[in-house]
Amino acid sequence: MLLLNCSSKLHQLEVTLRRRLPETLQVYGAVRTINRGNPVAQEVLVDSWPDFKAILTGPRKEVALDSSDFYTSMYAGYYRDLGAYRELLSRAVNWDHAFCIHGLRDGLYEASRDIAKDKGVKLEVFRYFAYFHPDPSSIPEIRLDPNMRLSTLDVSHLDVMNENWPYGGNKYSRRFMDSLIRHFPNFCLLDSAGQLVSWSISDTYGAMGRSVTVPQHRGRGYNGVLNNVLAKRLHALGYPSYGHVAVDNYTMQRLQERQGFHRQPNLCHFILHNAALYRTPTLTPKPGPATTPA
């Protein structure tokens, strides 16, 4: 197991992962973010170098201190050899903590399941479709509701966001969203009184997600507007434009397809490890639009 902390090696890894898009979406986005300032203190672990067969990106140990905070302990996984990935996963992560791994490769869940069984660790898994847009500049513009103003999020919006995010409602999720809005591209819609109506945030993996509209304003196409502008913003910054949609969120799936996003053949698994440490509130989503937990 090797920690890649050499800038030249990390840039070389970014180039390699880019050639393998879209199957490397999550790890590529993380490495690209690390190479551009690393605002949330992530690191990259590989089984070997330069001919790596498995990779995990995740938080540095000094920031993943709370054993119950899986929002901070978020990893992305990718492999070319499943055996190498299993070995890396078993050694690289603190299995006494709650943590989450996501990625597009078949076999990620099975690797976590088998190691967790050996270690006596409880798992929960959430499955999503991944949607990738090959050319966001081609997405047609959507006319903005004249009663709404396009803006960006700030810390004054955190309470509304935390209350309305299906995976929010606790101190960890609030801290997580605070970090996202401070460091990563996002957009929101404000009504004529300046109240937050709808929002969408990207993350350290370059993924669009956590798209939420407050209940009284749903069904008016606001997610489509924000999806449009955020995809183009990420594209302008050199990130692939992609996001995750719950398998039963048919409305968002249709929106993605209308805007030209391509559903990827493999499901994205969000695998929560040591879920028993996350006790109150539970991970069962609150009523509302289905989104990714991170």
C-alpha positions in Angstrom: 0.0 0.0 0.0 1.4 3.4 -1.0 0.4 6.9 -0.2 0.8 9.2 -3.2 1.9 12.6 -2.0 4.3 13.5 -4.8 2.8 16.2 -7.0 4.3 14.8 -10.2 2.9 11.3 -9.5 -0.5 12.8 -8.6 -0.6 14.7 -11.9 0.5 11.6 -13.8 -2.4 9.7 -12.0 -4.9 12.3 -13.1 -3.9 12.0 -16.7 -4.2 8.2 -16.5 -7.6 8.3 -14.9 -8.9 10.8 -17.4 -8.1 8.4 -20.2 -10.4 5.9 -18.6 -13.4 8.1 -18.1 -16.3 7.6 -17.4 -15.6 4.4 -15.4 -13.1 6.4 -13.2 -15.4 9.4 -12.6 -15.3 9.5 -8.8 -11.6 8.9 -8.3 -10.7 11.2 -11.2 -12.7 14.0 -9.7 -11.1 13.5 -6.3 -7.5 13.4 -7.8 -8.2 16.5 -9.9 -9.5 18.4 -6.8 -6.4 17.3 -4.8 -4.2 18.6 -7.6 -5.9 22.0 -7.4 -5.5 22.9 -3.8 -7.0 20.0 -1.9 -9.4 22.1 0.0 -10.8 19.3 2.2 -7.6 17.4 2.9 -8.0 14.3 0.8 -5.3 11.7 0.0 -4.7 9.0 -2.5 -3.8 5.4 -1.7 -2.7 2.8 -4.3 -1.6 -0.8 -4.2 1.5 -0.1 -6.2 3.1 2.5 -8.5 3.3 3.3 -11.3 1.4 0.2 -12.5 -1.4 0.5 -9.9 -4.2 -2.0 -9.9 -6.4 -0.4 -7.2 -6.9 3.1 -5.8 -8.8 4.7 -2.9 -9.2 8.4 -2.3 -10.4 9.6 1.1 -9.7 11.9 4.0 -6.4 12.3 5.7 -6.3 10.7 9.1 -6.0 14.0 10.9 -9.4 15.2 9.6 -11.3 11.8 10.0 -11.2 11.8 13.8 -14.8 11.3 14.8 -15.7 7.6 14.5 -19.4 8.4 13.8 -18.9 11.0 11.1 -19.2 9.1 7.8 -19.8 12.4 5.9 -16.1 13.3 6.5 -15.0 9.7 6.1 -16.0 9.4 2.4 -14.0 7.4 0.0 -14.0 6.7 -3.8 -12.8 3.3 -5.1 -11.6 2.0 -8.4 -9.7 -1.1 -9.5 -8.3 -2.9 -12.4 -7.7 -6.0 -10.3 -10.3 -6.9 -7.7 -8.0 -8.9 -5.5 -5.6 -5.9 -5.2 -8.6 -3.7 -4.3 -9.8 -6.1 -1.6 -6.3 -6.1 -0.1 -6.0 -2.3 -0.3 -9.5 -1.8 1.3 -8.8 -4.2 4.2 -5.6 -2.3 5.1 -6.2 1.3 4.1 -9.3 2.3 6.1 -10.1 2.4 9.8 -12.8 -0.2 10.1 -13.6 0.9 13.6 -15.0 4.1 12.2 -18.2 4.7 10.1 -17.2 5.4 6.6 -18.6 5.4 3.1 -17.1 4.2 -0.2 -18.6 4.8 -3.6 -17.6 4.0 -7.2 -18.9 2.6 -10.5 -16.9 -0.7 -10.7 -18.8 -3.9 -10.3 -17.4 -5.8 -7.3 -16.9 -2.8 -4.9 -19.9 -3.9 -2.9 -19.0 -7.5 -2.8 -15.5 -6.6 -1.6 -16.9 -4.5 1.2 -19.4 -7.2 2.1 -16.8 -9.9 2.4 -14.3 -7.9 4.4 -17.1 -6.5 6.7 -18.3 -10.1 7.4 -14.8 -11.1 8.5 -14.5 -8.0 10.7 -18.0 -8.2 12.1 -18.9 -4.8 10.7 -22.5 -3.9 9.6 -23.1 -2.5 6.1 -25.8 -0.5 4.5 -25.8 0.0 0.7 -27.5 2.6 -1.5 -27.7 2.1 -5.2 -27.8 4.9 -7.8 -27.6 5.4 -11.5 -24.7 7.6 -12.7 -25.4 10.1 -15.4 -22.5 11.6 -17.5 -22.7 14.3 -20.1 -20.1 14.2 -22.9 -20.6 17.9 -23.8 -22.4 20.1 -21.4 -21.9 23.1 -23.6 -24.6 21.6 -25.8 -27.3 21.7 -23.1 -29.9 24.2 -24.2 -30.4 27.2 -21.9 -33.5 27.1 -19.7 -35.4 30.4 -19.2 -35.3 31.4 -15.5 -38.6 32.0 -13.7 -38.7 35.9 -13.5 -39.7 35.6 -9.8 -36.5 33.8 -9.0 -32.9 35.0 -8.8 -29.9 32.8 -9.6 -27.3 33.0 -6.9 -24.8 30.9 -4.9 -25.1 29.4 -1.5 -23.6 30.9 1.7 -23.6 29.9 5.4 -26.8 31.7 6.1 -28.6 29.0 4.1 -27.2 26.0 6.1 -30.2 25.5 8.4 -32.7 25.3 5.6 -30.4 23.0 3.6 -29.8 20.7 6.6 -33.5 20.5 7.4 -34.6 19.7 3.8 -31.8 17.3 2.7 -33.1 13.8 3.0 -29.8 12.6 4.5 -29.4 15.7 6.7 -30.8 16.9 10.0 -27.8 16.4 12.2 -24.6 18.1 13.2 -22.4 16.0 10.9 -24.5 16.7 7.8 -24.6 20.4 8.6 -20.8 20.6 9.0 -20.4 18.6 5.7 -22.6 21.0 3.8 -20.8 24.0 5.3 -17.6 22.6 3.8 -19.1 22.0 0.4 -20.6 25.4 0.0 -17.3 27.0 1.1 -15.1 25.1 -1.3 -17.0 23.7 -4.3 -19.1 25.2 -7.1 -22.8 25.5 -6.3 -25.9 27.4 -7.4 -29.2 28.2 -5.9 -32.5 30.0 -6.6 -33.8 32.8 -4.3 -37.3 34.1 -4.3 -38.3 37.8 -4.4 -37.8 38.0 -0.6 -34.3 36.5 -0.8 -35.5 33.2 0.7 -33.7 30.0 -0.4 -36.0 27.9 -2.8 -33.7 25.4 -4.6 -30.1 24.5 -4.7 -27.5 22.1 -6.1 -23.9 21.6 -4.9 -20.9 19.8 -6.3 -18.3 18.0 -4.2 -14.7 16.9 -3.9 -15.3 14.2 -6.6 -16.6 16.8 -9.0 -20.0 15.3 -8.9 -23.3 17.2 -9.0 -25.6 16.3 -6.1 -27.6 17.2 -3.1 -30.1 18.9 -5.5 -33.1 19.9 -3.3 -36.1 22.2 -3.7 -38.1 23.1 -0.6 -41.5 21.3 -0.6 -43.8 24.3 -1.5 -41.8 25.0 -4.7 -41.4 21.5 -6.1 -42.6 20.5 -9.5 -41.7 23.9 -11.2 -38.5 22.8 -13.0 -36.0 24.5 -10.7 -33.8 21.4 -10.5 -33.5 21.5 -14.2 -32.3 25.1 -14.2 -29.7 24.4 -11.6 -28.6 21.1 -13.2 -28.0 23.1 -16.4 -25.9 25.9 -15.0 -23.9 23.6 -12.6 -23.0 21.1 -15.3 -21.7 24.0 -17.5 -19.7 25.5 -14.6 -18.0 22.2 -13.8 -17.3 21.6 -17.5 -15.7 25.1 -17.7 -13.4 24.2 -14.8 -12.3 21.0 -16.6 -14.3 18.5 -14.6 -16.5 15.9 -16.2 -20.2 16.7 -15.7 -21.9 13.9 -13.9 -24.2 13.1 -11.0 -26.0 10.3 -9.3 -29.8 9.6 -9.2 -31.6 7.2 -7.0 -33.0 4.2 -9.0 -36.5 5.1 -8.0 -36.3 8.8 -8.7 -37.9 8.7 -12.2 -38.5 12.4 -12.4 -34.8 13.3 -12.1 -33.9 10.4 -14.4 -36.1 11.9 -17.1 -34.6 15.3 -16.5 -31.1 14.0 -16.9 -32.0 12.2 -20.2 -33.7 15.3 -21.6 -30.6 17.3 -21.0 -28.4 14.8 -22.8 -26.8 13.0 -19.9 -26.0 9.3 -20.5 -26.8 6.7 -18.0 -23.8 4.6 -17.2 -24.1 0.8 -17.5 -22.9 0.0 -14.0 -24.7 1.1 -10.9 -22.9 3.4 -8.4 -22.9 1.8 -4.9 -22.7 4.0 -1.9 -21.6 1.6 0.8 -21.9 2.7 4.4 -19.5 0.7 6.6 -20.0 0.3 10.4 -23.5 1.7 10.1 -24.2 0.8 13.7 -22.1 3.7 14.8 -24.5 6.1 13.0 -27.4 5.9 15.5 -29.4 9.2 15.7 -31.0 10.1 13.3 -31.0 6.9 11.2 -29.9 6.8 7.6 -33.4 6.2 6.4 -34.1 9.2 4.1 -36.7 11.7 5.2 -39.6 12.3 2.8 -38.4 14.3 -0.2 -36.6 13.9 -3.5 -34.2 11.0 -3.6 -30.6 12.2 -3.7 -27.2 10.7 -3.0 -26.0 10.6 0.7 -22.9 12.4 -0.5 
